[in-house]
Amino acid sequence: MKEIREIIKSYDEAEKQGKKSALATVVHVEGSSYRRPGARMLITEEGRLTGAISGGCLEGDALRKALHVMNEQRSILVTYDTMDDDDATIGVGLGCNGIIQILIEPIIASDPANPIALLKMVNSQRQQSVLVTFFTLADRKRHQPGTRLFFGENGAQLGSHPLPELAKQLEADAQKVLETQAATWPSYQTSAGQMTAFIEFIPPVVTLVLIGAGNDVMPMVEYADILGWEAKVVDGRATHARTDRFAKACQVLVAKPEQVLAQIPLDDWTVFALMTHNYNYDKAMMRELCQKKARYIAMLGPKKKLQRMLDEFEEEGAGLSEESLATIHSPAGLDIGAETSEEIALSIIAEMKAVLHERNGASLRSKKEGIHERNPLKISELS
């Protein structure tokens, strides 16, 4: 989401200056690549790049092609094939082993449903979203419709169907992606020929709620800012919970534990860290979070602190379910030998990221398969 927000900001600046721009999107990868489908980069006519579609090796070539797209006002689909060990044949050193399809489309400001307008819809509300980008591999000289449709989990839609005869099927496919949270690449047969849709799932930005406003919370806010997460700081002490201390937090609250969740919506993309160093405050907050079924709860301190808390819940007749216990991470973080507040913050943030994406946080070199899952759709199935 951070990349999307930066692209929107860059586009708005270019539009104010009357500059043309184009959007490059990775729409499919077969094999390995540095960026996965959904990676985007905005290119302006003076050569400003925002976002990335590779590790830096494709950007120069994409810039040249984007300038042509801006002049012609016509989308193109570009293929970079590095399946051959000698990738010098295409003039760029990718260092990957895959076939990468990149759609480059002009941004037409007068079109109310241009790609940037759709990205703004994704960014405007806290909801799970789907974007649909159309392209054809069967006949590259045909018009490439590009990013055309937005679907939100609240039922909102924006855009126009380039395949009106398949509108109901597209909506059903988009709904399935919202449910599974996994992208698909269905291929449709139309009167105009074959067309592929990259139906992309986009989760809302991660909200990191930091319960506590001590100095050790500051690195957590900094890391959240780097990642593009929204950090919210909560404490019962007005002397600590001040906006001037946490300038990069999107919200700073002074609240009692029972007041917090009334002011901060909770969903699957909200994570919590209990860092008050106040046992009674943490305990009261833990009770609130478990009742609301938070997805991830980090609590600083040794195992005996958590065990004491759990024992007291049992004595009070409010023992936690196995489901609730599974969401509690204490001691919090990954085992990286963290000692300082900055290192501890890194450890906890990394664990949060792993849990959100259902990973175990192990070393990548121990994986027998690739880093990313290979897309089930092969190019041969489309052509």
Buried (B, 14 or more C-beta within 10 A) or exposed (E): BEBBBBBBEBBEBBBEEEBBBBBBBBBBBBBBBBBBBBBBBBBBBEEBBBBBBBBEBBBEBBBEBBBEBBEEEBBBBBEBBBEEEEBEEBEBEBEBBBBBBBBBBBBBBEEEBBBBBBBBBBBEEBBBBBBBBBBBBEEEEBEBBBBBBBBBBEEEEBBEBBBEEBEEEBBEBBBBBBEEEEBBBBBBEEEEEBBBBBBBBBBBBBBBBBBBBBEBBBBBBBBBBEBBBBBBBBBBBEEBBBEEBBEEBBBBBBBEBEBBBEEBEBEBBBBBBBBBEBEEBBBBBBBBBBEEEBBBBBBBBEEEBBEBBBEEBEEEEEEBEEEBEEBBBBBBBBEEEBEEBBBBBBBBBBBBBBBBEEEEBEEEEEEEEEEEEEBEBBBEEBE
